[in-house]
Amino acid sequence: MGAALAVGSTPALTGEAVAGMPDSPTSTAKTADHGGGGLTEAEALAKAKKTGEPVEVVSLRGEASEVFATPDGRLQAREYLRPVWTRIHGGWKRVDTDLTSTSEGTIAPEASAINLEFSGGGESPLVRMERAGRELSLTWPTPLPKPEVEGPVATYPSVLPDVDLRMTAQQDGFTQLLVVKTAEAAASPELAQLRLELETRGLSVEETEEGGLQALDRGAESPVFEAPRPMMWDSSPGESPAGAEPSKAAPGEKADGRSASAGAAAGSGDQPGAGESGKLAPVGVDVAEGQDELVLTPDADVLKGEDTEYPVFIDPQWYTPKASAWTMVSKYWADSPQWKFNGDSDSGLGYCNWNYCKPP
């Protein structure tokens, strides 16, 4: 069996803290302040009591947290797994991962917790992300076509014959999904190992014991960006437990405070996410000695096995560390670490039935 567990932290509050699990606020007005304005804690409590409605204490707001004064005189904390607010020009703005063109010819989310840009086509870096003066970029081996943009997703068609590349902006990072459409495409020598040019500023990129990557601040030696172990899967249907309904996601589904998982990134009406696939395996990751190249090695059996069903999806992702995590437990892989595995960080507890969960 496999399960994902999400863990979050709640800040210390005066009054009584109540853990909240509301709908993601990214679905509301992008600059909404919930009527709190610049009210102090005492003023917000008084207003909530007078109006009978919750009032946000904006001074206690964080990227992934909100605090509300309630009509009964309490303070209610709402914690989210991913950022829902970001600071821009000294003020708060709702996270909005829809992509838009920039004056530099790149495309970027309207508002995210990091500075993130995707290529507008050509020889510019495929992706560049920056936080607190630390920067990491990846460049595709060949010039890129002009992307097709829908919501937070930029699709670069035919980066290799019958292979599309989908980049999806997240609240605090991105996913990179290769869609290998045919067996002929899977046989391409370029897919045996994917080599992306790696450039950093103020960072040192290291492999983790779990098979992922972390970009460490050269001074503080703390992680600025993380990449869990990348995964890949095919389009064969996995066996679902009785009564289970496979989940699907629209290709342009907007980030909403949850993990933009492998399933969401790949999903469309007839394409399985990682959780619905019958074949799933990790992707090998290596950083060149000179820290100038990132090498991804797909699993050969999933990529071009006799029983592989196409398309095949290859899904690395990067994000900033946060005060939450997830893991998987498996009776088959009791001695194998699955901390922050590349699956759904919000998928709860349940049977996964992945091919990867069971040894040969």
C-alpha angles and dihedrals in degrees: 000000000000132000138176122222122195118203125192137179127229122210121236111267136189111238119018118329115217118193108231129201103185128157112284110277091222085085091064131070110314095231099031116144097185091238093294100112110166095330120149120235092261092047092049091051091050093048093047090052092048097046099034090229131107114261122200119234095220094190088066095050120121135182091269102019142064131188122208132193108224129209091249092062100260135122115235120200120207114197125191130196092227131032116278097176132045133186116243122175091346096308137091122258131179114257108255116179097186107126124239135176119263130211089252092062095255129111123238140172117268091240130353138157091254134037102262131175134175125201118270087209135284127062100326118115114288090228137002125187129181135184129172092349093307116117138191128182136179125201125202114235094243135034111284127233120238107280126242106230126208118164108307093345127094114188119199105198122219099357081162125011107294091354122115126192119215120193116191124193115224132191092263106008143349145262125228115205124186114200111203105194106186144023088247090057091048090055091060112121089223089067095053086079125005111211117195123183109244125207127175139178118207092350139105116205117215136176117242129224089248093060098260134103138249129194107215127201104249092222105037094028089219124132116266096172131017135195119193120216105294119237137203133197142174134232097258113121116248122219109266124207115254113288095011118136117210112236123232132190132201115250092240096041109153121236108256109181095286127099112284089227133193089260093053093045094053099033128120132143094283105021121091123229120225091273093056098045124106092213123046130157140163122264119232115244128198134170116210116245091249092051089236100110138047115206122199118191113195121214106262095213094054092040099050110357120144092251096041115127118208144268097055118198126212113192126188118165139184132202142155119271114261140181093268138068144175137210143179129232121205133178087214097051103036093144097042118092114235098175110151091354114184099265137090111324089194102039095112123209123328151103113297103183092198117168087229091059093066121062120230 
